[in-house]
Amino acid sequence: MSTLWLSVSSIETLNRDWSKAYRAFKNASIKGHRGDLFNLDIRGDVKDVRALDTKFLRDAVKQKSSRFDSRAIGWATLLGALVAAAVGLIAGLIGK
């Protein structure tokens, strides 16, 4: 589970870094009067990066995490009940 969260975080960090670099490159190309060249070069990159929407992946990881947490709580409760029953049984046998 942690690997999935780390992957989502890495993708989002790379996306933010790319956006910063994109803005810096765009500003530099406009100042240097090379905007047309920049627009030709960057068009495909913008489309590809915007396609990296992590919302679906993030939501899937959240749902999986909540199900895992619920299962873990269920197993812990069951195990606690079994231990309590065993202790009660032993106490009952000793008390006779």
Buried (B, 14 or more C-beta within 10 A) or exposed (E): EEEBEEEBEEBBEEBEEBEEEBEEEBEEBEEEEEEEEBEEEBEEEEEEBEEEEBEEBBEEBEEEBEEEEEEEEEEEEEEEEEEEEEEEEEEEEEEE
